[in-house]
Amino acid sequence: MDTLCDLLKESIELYKLILDLEYKKYGAVIKNDIKTLDEQVCYMKIRGIEQKREKLLQSLGMSGKTLKEIIALGENETLKELYEELNKVIVELNKINGLLKTVIEAQLRRIDKAMIALGEKEHTYNNGNS
């Protein structure tokens, strides 16, 4: 279980890094100062950690089990704490992604209205609504 704890610690650090990048992206979007942020490296590292976790669980005979199920099986308090920390970071990441989506959609609607006013296009942006 120590190796699983190590993988969770590594995941937490990467998700915190992604969360920081998302907040920076949010600030850039708000300021209309879009810069290219290199998120791809973090996502590739997370995929690598997930593959390591899957191999570890397979070697422990726990293939297909979720972290929550594994925690319920034992008395590993460290594993439980790491899971809770990772979960908090992911919840926060989902929150900032929702904010980003809202801001970007609002900006796209504003651009759409401006282009319609200029007679360029009838409807350039449609987020699923008519």
N, C-alpha and C positions, 0 to 999 in steps of 0.2 A: 504493500500500500504506500510505502514511502515514494516509490517511483511515480505512482499516480498522483500523490501530493505534489511532487516536483513538477509534473506536467501541468497540474492545475495552477501552481504558482506562476509558471511560464505563461500560461493562457491569460491569467489575470493581468500580468504586466503588459502583454500585447494588446488586450482589450482596453486597458487604460490608455495605452498609446493611441489606439484608434479613436477612443473617446476624445482625447486631446485634439487629435486631427479634425474630428468632426466639429468640435467647438470652434477651432480656427476657421474651418470652412464656413461655419454659420456666420461668424464675424465678417468674413470676406464677402459672403453673399449679401448680408445686410448693408455693407458699405459699397456694394457694387464693385468690389475689387477682387475679381475672381482670379485666383492664382492656381497653378497646377500643384496639388499636394500629392506626394507620392505615397499613396495608400497601398498600392499593389504589393509592396514588400511585406507589409504587416499581414495582409490577407493570405499571402503564400506561406508565411511562417505559421499562421493559425492552422492552415490546412495541413501542414507538416506535423504540428502537434496533435491534431485530431487523428492523423494516421498512426502516430506513435501510440496514442491512447487506445485506439482500436486494436493494435497489435498486442499491447500490454494486456488488455482485457481478455483477448483471445487466449493468450498464454496462461492467464489465471483461471480460465474456464468460465469467464463471465461475459463472453461475446454477446452483444445485443442488449446488454443491461444498461440502463441509464445511470448516471452518477447518483441520482436520488435513490434508485433501487439498491445500488451498492452501499450507499451510506446507511440505508435501513438494515442491511445485513450485519453490520458490525458496530463496534464501539469506538471507531476512530474519530475522535473529536477534531483533530487537525483537518481531516478530510472534510468534515461537515462545515467547519469554519471557512475553509477555502472555497467550498461550493457556494456558501452564502455570499462571500465576497465577490466571486465571479458573477453570481446571479445579479447582485446590486449593480455591478459595472455594466452588464448587458441591459438591464432595465434602463439605466441612464443613457446608454447608447441608443436604445430604441426611442427614448424621449427626444433626444437631440435630432435624430433622423426624422422624426415626425415634424419637429419645428422647421428643419431644413426643407422638407417637402412642402410645407405650407408657404414658406417665404418664396421658394422658387416658383410655385404655382401662381402666387399673387403677382410676382414679377412677370411671368409669362402672360398672364391675363392683361397686365398693363401694356406690355409690348403689343399684344394682339389688338387691343383697343386703339393704340397709336397707329398701327399699320392700317386698320380699318378706316380711321379718320383721315389718313393720307390717301386712301383709295388703293392701297397696294394689294390687299387681299381681303377676301370676305371674312374668313376665320382661319387664322394661322395656328392657334393653340386651342386644344379642346381636351380637357382632362377627363373625358368620359361623359361630360354634360353637353347638351346641345345649346 
